[in-house]
């Protein structure tokens, strides 16, 4: 059973950073997200820093400030050279992971570079996970090194697979080829961002990593796809992705749910 919405964006104002790829037309208020959760019998969830706000996590922290830490957490975005004090402030606010948004040709971080190694050291020391938003064809070749860094890795949106045939998909193949999948988690979210039926990929991923490595997310307010989907339809879609149960993964990654 799904109890948490582990991928949603909340912002009371729309003030984009310079160069933002997409700026929504309206806010996504916390009260609206909570109402969607109540309507669908969910117990809490995870607010993910939205891309158009860049590394300014103030909206995220403001939302978390009024929420129960046993039911809600956050995933922030910070620069690679983030200071320890700034990172500790995010952790104190309820942030449990940091996101790398690497879609649309963004250069992949060099995992061997001193700055990246320092960044990953900071995550390990604080028990934070790394949240990855990246297209599957690019992610596939990077996955073995990424999952060998000593931090949990959470892949957004099924890994945005690029091959309709799950049996031939490079990301599925990369997951299957990992000698150790113990640090790898997936978010089953935003199937509408993939231009083909995602159900075969969901089945393959569940068989490879297991139920306790998967969380569900609404991806509300569905930025760039607001007119073609809804909270209700994203919740309904999850019923076709397998017998999902998020309690173990939600507790491990975000510290939410019963101990």
WOHUSUL-V903572 format. One record per pair of residues at least 12 apart in sequence whose C-alpha atoms are under 6 Angstrom apart, sorted by sequence separation. I is the first residue (numbers start at 0). GAP is how many residues later the second one is. D is the distance in whole Angstrom. If there is no record, write none. Layout:
BEGIN
i:I gap:GAP d:D
i:I gap:GAP d:D
END
This chain:
BEGIN
i:13 gap:13 d:6
i:12 gap:14 d:5
i:11 gap:15 d:5
i:10 gap:16 d:6
i:11 gap:16 d:6
i:217 gap:16 d:6
i:10 gap:17 d:5
i:11 gap:17 d:5
i:9 gap:18 d:5
i:10 gap:18 d:6
i:9 gap:19 d:6
i:9 gap:20 d:6
i:73 gap:20 d:6
i:74 gap:20 d:5
i:72 gap:21 d:5
i:73 gap:21 d:4
i:74 gap:21 d:6
i:76 gap:21 d:5
i:54 gap:22 d:5
i:72 gap:22 d:6
i:73 gap:22 d:6
i:74 gap:22 d:5
i:75 gap:22 d:5
i:76 gap:22 d:5
i:128 gap:22 d:6
i:130 gap:22 d:6
i:54 gap:23 d:5
i:74 gap:23 d:5
i:128 gap:23 d:5
i:129 gap:23 d:5
i:130 gap:23 d:5
i:131 gap:23 d:5
i:132 gap:23 d:5
i:135 gap:23 d:5
i:128 gap:24 d:6
i:131 gap:24 d:6
i:135 gap:24 d:5
i:134 gap:25 d:5
i:135 gap:25 d:5
i:45 gap:26 d:6
i:47 gap:26 d:6
i:135 gap:26 d:6
i:43 gap:27 d:5
i:44 gap:27 d:5
i:45 gap:27 d:5
i:46 gap:27 d:5
i:47 gap:27 d:5
i:48 gap:27 d:5
i:123 gap:27 d:6
i:186 gap:27 d:6
i:188 gap:27 d:6
i:43 gap:28 d:5
i:45 gap:28 d:5
i:184 gap:28 d:5
i:185 gap:28 d:5
i:186 gap:28 d:5
i:187 gap:28 d:5
i:188 gap:28 d:5
i:157 gap:29 d:6
i:184 gap:29 d:6
i:186 gap:29 d:6
i:188 gap:29 d:6
i:189 gap:29 d:6
i:139 gap:30 d:6
i:152 gap:30 d:6
i:156 gap:30 d:6
i:157 gap:30 d:5
i:96 gap:31 d:5
i:98 gap:31 d:6
i:101 gap:31 d:6
i:102 gap:31 d:5
i:139 gap:31 d:5
i:151 gap:31 d:4
i:152 gap:31 d:5
i:153 gap:31 d:5
i:154 gap:31 d:5
i:155 gap:31 d:5
i:156 gap:31 d:6
i:214 gap:31 d:5
i:19 gap:32 d:5
i:60 gap:32 d:6
i:95 gap:32 d:5
i:96 gap:32 d:5
i:97 gap:32 d:5
i:98 gap:32 d:4
i:99 gap:32 d:5
i:100 gap:32 d:5
i:101 gap:32 d:5
i:153 gap:32 d:5
i:154 gap:32 d:6
i:156 gap:32 d:5
i:96 gap:33 d:6
i:97 gap:33 d:6
i:98 gap:33 d:6
i:156 gap:33 d:5
i:139 gap:34 d:5
i:165 gap:34 d:6
i:16 gap:35 d:6
i:135 gap:35 d:5
i:165 gap:35 d:5
i:15 gap:36 d:5
i:16 gap:36 d:6
i:211 gap:36 d:5
i:212 gap:36 d:6
i:15 gap:37 d:5
i:211 gap:37 d:5
i:3 gap:38 d:6
i:8 gap:38 d:5
i:2 gap:39 d:5
i:3 gap:39 d:6
i:5 gap:39 d:5
i:6 gap:39 d:6
i:7 gap:39 d:5
i:8 gap:39 d:5
i:201 gap:39 d:6
i:2 gap:40 d:6
i:3 gap:40 d:5
i:4 gap:40 d:4
i:5 gap:40 d:4
i:7 gap:40 d:6
i:3 gap:41 d:5
i:8 gap:41 d:6
i:198 gap:42 d:6
i:10 gap:48 d:6
i:95 gap:158 d:6
i:72 gap:181 d:6
i:70 gap:185 d:5
i:69 gap:186 d:5
i:70 gap:186 d:6
i:69 gap:187 d:6
i:5 gap:210 d:6
i:6 gap:210 d:4
i:4 gap:211 d:6
i:5 gap:211 d:5
i:6 gap:211 d:6
i:7 gap:211 d:5
i:4 gap:212 d:5
i:6 gap:212 d:5
i:7 gap:212 d:5
i:0 gap:243 d:6
i:1 gap:243 d:5
i:0 gap:244 d:4
i:1 gap:244 d:6
END
